[in-house]
Amino acid sequence: MSWLVTGGAGYIGSHVVRALQAAGIDPVVIDDLSSGIEAFVPEGVPFVKASINETDVVERTLTEHAVVGVIHCAGYKYAGESVKFPLVNYRANVDGTRSLLEAMEKAGVRSLVFSSSAGVYGNTDSPVVTESTSTTPESPYGESKLIGEWLIRDQVVATTMTGTPLAATSLRYFNVVGSGFPDLYDASPHNLFPKVFFAIEAGKAPQINGTDYPTPDGTCVRDYVHVSDLAAAHVVAAQRLDAGDTLEPVYNLGSGSGTSVREIVDAMVAATGTDKTPVEGPRRPGDPAKIVADGTLAARDLDWKMRYTVQEMVDSAWASHPKG
């Protein structure tokens, strides 16, 4: 059987592709390479360079490769940038998901795992969010991911009424870090790890914003998950849907406890060997002291677990980070 990975040349998608291969499932990749890297796609894996907004191309790809399910990782994943470019964000994440669902319906593909985001919760007052925490996204990115979930929910209802139901689940997570392979890395200029690594390489000290929060070491606590753990959960979700199992509509993939900014920065200093002392600055407006995701349901249904220490997450990211 084949599973299509949209955005399969991206940081997360490429790890999903290799996790599928390790599980004995044949992946097919579609990616427009707007942020993906073609070299991330393993040799021998069918690759279609196209946007998921090209409905006819997606439908043809599903049919020609006898695809039975889709893991939907493609999207515009920059929360901060989405505020500046909301229309770009909505075209990629809302129009793209609608286009994908249309292509799947035409091709008769009935299984979908959606790479959503814990950004749907917004700046919640709950330090630990569960799947029942209210969704109040605070960026067009978070809004578009929530709308994507709604589109999928509505399509599940509609196809159930026709007797050919779509089986789907959405996976929500915060900060994805690390690398499972030396040739796969996070290339985003907007994500924390590459930003800090590039700054250190430029001789700059990493910065900590706020050291007086009501947390164990005074710095903000956030949820960081290793990309290989994330990919593994996507594959288990695909396998369970393919087996006809019923899954929850949404799952959080999180630690439940989180990691402080100081812990992350200290791990980066150790990994890179920099002699720069972290700079401590004032709080940033709006930063909650702690926000992490509870992964209890995913642990129950998707074999979700945190298999890496903080230092291992950082070390693997630094090992794969392109130097120079």
Phi and psi in degrees as a GROMACS rama.xvg file:
@    title "Ramachandran Plot"
@    xaxis  label "Phi"
@    yaxis  label "Psi"
@TYPE xy
-118.35  143.053  SER-2
-121.057  133.909  TRP-3
-85.1134  133.073  LEU-4
-111.552  108.516  VAL-5
-76.3605  139.578  THR-6
69.4415  28.1027  GLY-7
-73.0611  -3.97069  GLY-8
-100.489  5.99811  ALA-9
-90.5099  179.346  GLY-10
-58.9069  -55.4689  TYR-11
-73.8016  -46.8839  ILE-12
-57.9365  -38.4796  GLY-13
-68.0106  -32.69  SER-14
-69.3851  -36.5614  HIS-15
-63.0077  -41.9121  VAL-16
-57.2405  -46.3806  VAL-17
-71.9573  -30.5812  ARG-18
-67.7565  -37.4846  ALA-19
-61.9536  -45.7  LEU-20
-58.747  -43.1536  GLN-21
-63.6385  -27.1451  ALA-22
-89.5211  3.39876  ALA-23
80.4885  20.3433  GLY-24
-107.619  132.791  ILE-25
-79.7584  117.483  ASP-26
-90.2145  152.194  PRO-27
-127.304  139.39  VAL-28
-117.491  134.883  VAL-29
-125.492  131.695  ILE-30
-161.288  137.179  ASP-31
-88.7217  -0.905569  ASP-32
61.9358  23.5639  LEU-33
-67.3232  -31.1176  SER-34
-135.959  -12.0916  SER-35
-78.3886  168.007  GLY-36
-126.912  117.591  ILE-37
-58.1232  -32.4857  GLU-38
-64.0994  -16.3917  ALA-39
-72.8139  -18.7969  PHE-40
-81.7866  122.085  VAL-41
-61.6287  148.969  PRO-42
-58.9629  135.304  GLU-43
93.8605  -13.5128  GLY-44
-84.2545  124.128  VAL-45
-56.7842  130.586  PRO-46
-128.751  128.214  PHE-47
-117.08  117.366  VAL-48
-84.9217  102.946  LYS-49
-166.415  161.085  ALA-50
-87.1815  147.64  SER-51
-70.2125  -10.9387  ILE-52
-73.6322  -13.727  ASN-53
-85.6959  82.9559  GLU-54
-55.845  -43.5856  THR-55
-63.7952  -38.7564  ASP-56
-66.5014  -41.7212  VAL-57
-63.6055  -44.9412  VAL-58
-59.5605  -45.019  GLU-59
-63.1122  -39.8665  ARG-60
-63.6344  -43.909  THR-61
-59.7061  -42.6139  LEU-62
-73.7195  -47.1135  THR-63
-64.442  -29.3807  GLU-64
-104.677  12.9555  HIS-65
49.7321  48.1661  ALA-66
-73.464  135.234  VAL-67
-105.154  -14.5419  VAL-68
-162.098  164.431  GLY-69
-128.56  134.586  VAL-70
-107.126  112.674  ILE-71
-97.1695  94.8275  HIS-72
-104.261  -14.2446  CYS-73
-64.7879  144.561  ALA-74
163.201  171.369  GLY-75
-94.08  108.233  TYR-76
-108.1  28.9366  LYS-77
-113.13  99.6266  TYR-78
-60.5448  -48.3214  ALA-79
-63.2251  -44.4997  GLY-80
-67.3346  -27.046  GLU-81
-64.5108  -25.4571  SER-82
-68.6161  -35.6656  VAL-83
-78.9601  -34.3072  LYS-84
-128.865  64.9495  PHE-85
-62.985  -35.5443  PRO-86
-68.4577  -37.5153  LEU-87
-62.0192  -43.4468  VAL-88
-60.8335  -47.338  ASN-89
-70.4337  -34.0756  TYR-90
-63.6841  -43.9904  ARG-91
-70.7097  -45.2371  ALA-92
-93.2941  -34.4766  ASN-93
-93.115  -57.0177  VAL-94
-60.4385  -38.5726  ASP-95
-64.014  -42.461  GLY-96
-68.0686  -40.2987  THR-97
-59.9124  -44.4934  ARG-98
-61.5252  -42.9076  SER-99
-61.95  -45.5431  LEU-100
-62.0223  -38.4258  LEU-101
-63.8547  -45.0138  GLU-102
-63.4853  -40.5071  ALA-103
-63.1676  -41.1267  MET-104
-63.1528  -43.7459  GLU-105
-65.8986  -34.6483  LYS-106
-88.4724  -6.36951  ALA-107
75.0298  27.6963  GLY-108
-92.3368  126.748  VAL-109
-118.583  13.7156  ARG-110
-130.17  135.53  SER-111
-146.147  128.291  LEU-112
-112.521  119.747  VAL-113
-103.597  125.301  PHE-114
-81.4346  93.6434  SER-115
-93.3909  -148.935  SER-116
-156.984  143.643  SER-117
-71.7908  -4.11719  ALA-118
-62.5424  -14.2972  GLY-119
-66.1774  -19.8094  VAL-120
-81.0268  -22.3366  TYR-121
71.0387  -162.126  GLY-122
-86.0861  70.4345  ASN-123
-73.5104  157.218  THR-124
-79.6462  -10.903  ASP-125
-82.9206  119.124  SER-126
-66.5161  -27.9702  PRO-127
-124.495  115.627  VAL-128
-93.0206  139.975  VAL-129
-113.164  174.806  THR-130
-62.9827  -19.539  GLU-131
-93.5826  -3.36443  SER-132
-61.3629  139.885  THR-133
-61.2003  143.934  SER-134
-99.1542  112.011  THR-135
-135.849  68.2313  THR-136
-58.9007  148.111  PRO-137
-116.473  11.4491  GLU-138
-140.891  156.231  SER-139
-56.2895  -31.9461  PRO-140
-61.5429  -52.2229  TYR-141
-60.842  -39.7029  GLY-142
-62.3483  -42.7186  GLU-143
-66.6014  -34.3762  SER-144
-68.7441  -38.2528  LYS-145
-66.9533  -41.1961  LEU-146
-61.8658  -38.5794  ILE-147
-58.4066  -41.6983  GLY-148
-63.0228  -40.0783  GLU-149
-64.4851  -42.5154  TRP-150
-58.0335  -45.3045  LEU-151
-64.7064  -44.7107  ILE-152
-56.4111  -46.6701  ARG-153
-66.452  -35.6652  ASP-154
-69.4844  -34.8857  GLN-155
-60.631  -46.0172  VAL-156
-62.2978  -47.0234  VAL-157
-63.2546  -44.3958  ALA-158
-73.1918  -26.1935  THR-159
-65.1092  -36.8525  THR-160
-68.6105  -25.5432  MET-161
-90.0613  -4.55497  THR-162
88.3172  2.89572  GLY-163
-126.677  68.7144  THR-164
-67.5495  142.482  PRO-165
-81.6769  128.546  LEU-166
-99.6271  124.089  ALA-167
-148.517  154.75  ALA-168
-147.723  152.474  THR-169
-118.993  136.483  SER-170
-111.702  122.226  LEU-171
-107.304  133.802  ARG-172
-154.254  159.461  TYR-173
-91.4663  -102.944  PHE-174
-97.1657  116.52  ASN-175
-97.292  127.49  VAL-176
-139.282  176.58  VAL-177
82.2342  -176.459  GLY-178
-151.884  143.825  SER-179
-97.9857  -6.91975  GLY-180
-146.148  144.309  PHE-181
-65.6733  -18.2864  PRO-182
-102.055  6.68497  ASP-183
-117.2  128.879  LEU-184
-146.341  161.803  TYR-185
-82.0166  112.022  ASP-186
-97.8253  3.15183  ALA-187
-71.3107  129.632  SER-188
-76.0548  -4.18041  PRO-189
-104.867  -8.96752  HIS-190
-89.8557  152.858  ASN-191
-57.8452  -53.7483  LEU-192
-60.7074  -53.7031  PHE-193
-62.1872  -34.4596  PRO-194
-61.6905  -45.5531  LYS-195
-68.1254  -41.355  VAL-196
-61.2012  -44.8455  PHE-197
-64.9334  -37.1751  PHE-198
-64.4332  -43.8188  ALA-199
-63.1191  -41.6181  ILE-200
-62.8987  -28.9096  GLU-201
-84.707  4.52863  ALA-202
84.6277  15.13  GLY-203
-98.456  151.519  LYS-204
-84.8072  141.176  ALA-205
-66.3897  152.672  PRO-206
-118.41  141.752  GLN-207
-113.823  123.82  ILE-208
-100.525  102.774  ASN-209
95.3126  119.965  GLY-210
-127.755  14.4258  THR-211
-122.612  28.0284  ASP-212
-78.5213  156.353  TYR-213
-78.2219  62.1182  PRO-214
-127.887  167.769  THR-215
-53.4683  -38.396  PRO-216
-115.108  9.7619  ASP-217
86.5035  -5.47509  GLY-218
-107.242  161.365  THR-219
-58.0723  147.703  CYS-220
-111.367  128.649  VAL-221
-132.535  168.175  ARG-222
-100.766  121.554  ASP-223
-120.097  128.809  TYR-224
-124.58  143.993  VAL-225
-75.5173  138.053  HIS-226
-61.3229  -30.0385  VAL-227
-70.3643  -37.9803  SER-228
-63.6434  -41.3597  ASP-229
-61.3493  -47.2151  LEU-230
-60.9934  -41.5798  ALA-231
-61.1264  -40.2891  ALA-232
-66.0689  -37.6397  ALA-233
-60.1561  -42.2039  HIS-234
-67.9505  -42.0046  VAL-235
-61.6698  -40.9201  VAL-236
-60.032  -43.2137  ALA-237
-62.5375  -44.7192  ALA-238
-61.8372  -40.6862  GLN-239
-70.4946  -39.1487  ARG-240
-64.2999  -41.6521  LEU-241
-63.6221  -30.2416  ASP-242
-80.7794  -4.13919  ALA-243
87.2716  10.8649  GLY-244
-74.4  151.081  ASP-245
-93.1165  125.951  THR-246
-113.113  164.083  LEU-247
-66.8872  152.775  GLU-248
-61.6512  -35.6938  PRO-249
-139.037  149.636  VAL-250
-135.367  140.208  TYR-251
-86.6414  138.864  ASN-252
-114.445  97.2747  LEU-253
-152.175  171.316  GLY-254
-84.5297  -27.5433  SER-255
81.8832  -15.0777  GLY-256
-124.435  -41.1762  SER-257
86.915  178.805  GLY-258
-135.605  137.976  THR-259
-78.1353  156.736  SER-260
-59.5828  -39.1764  VAL-261
-64.1666  -40.0427  ARG-262
-60.8797  -42.5404  GLU-263
-65.1552  -46.622  ILE-264
-64.2734  -42.7627  VAL-265
-60.6935  -39.1844  ASP-266
-66.6917  -35.6641  ALA-267
-68.6267  -41.0259  MET-268
-60.2674  -43.6378  VAL-269
-65.7352  -41.4152  ALA-270
-67.909  -40.8457  ALA-271
-87.9876  -18.7684  THR-272
72.3385  19.3112  GLY-273
-67.7685  150.189  THR-274
-100.158  9.36861  ASP-275
-81.7287  129.207  LYS-276
-81.1063  130.125  THR-277
-54.7581  139.242  PRO-278
-90.8579  130.643  VAL-279
-100.961  125.906  GLU-280
-121.595  179.332  GLY-281
-73.0627  167.291  PRO-282
-59.5391  150.401  ARG-283
-92.1448  138.029  ARG-284
-57.5424  134.416  PRO-285
88.2833  -6.25363  GLY-286
-76.0657  116.418  ASP-287
-71.2606  154.573  PRO-288
-64.0742  -39.205  ALA-289
-150.211  134.905  LYS-290
-151.711  117.254  ILE-291
-138.219  165.535  VAL-292
-107.811  138.75  ALA-293
-84.8754  121.271  ASP-294
-102.837  24.8415  GLY-295
-60.7095  -47.3454  THR-296
-63.8334  -40.9846  LEU-297
-66.6841  -34.6288  ALA-298
-63.3689  -38.2221  ALA-299
-68.1352  -41.6761  ARG-300
-107.239  -24.1822  ASP-301
-122.835  15.7815  LEU-302
55.0504  33.4003  ASP-303
-73.3022  131.469  TRP-304
-159.184  157.82  LYS-305
-92.0101  108.228  MET-306
-99.005  -2.76505  ARG-307
-125.284  142.186  TYR-308
-75.7877  167.567  THR-309
-59.3585  -44.9702  VAL-310
-63.7828  -37.4918  GLN-311
-66.5365  -36.6756  GLU-312
-60.4358  -48.8121  MET-313
-68.4919  -44.0535  VAL-314
-59.4111  -42.6148  ASP-315
-67.3367  -36.082  SER-316
-66.1645  -42.6158  ALA-317
-68.616  -36.4101  TRP-318
-63.5889  -33.9339  ALA-319
-92.4913  -14.3594  SER-320
-62.2881  128.073  HIS-321
-65.4953  120.69  PRO-322
-88.6136  147.654  LYS-323
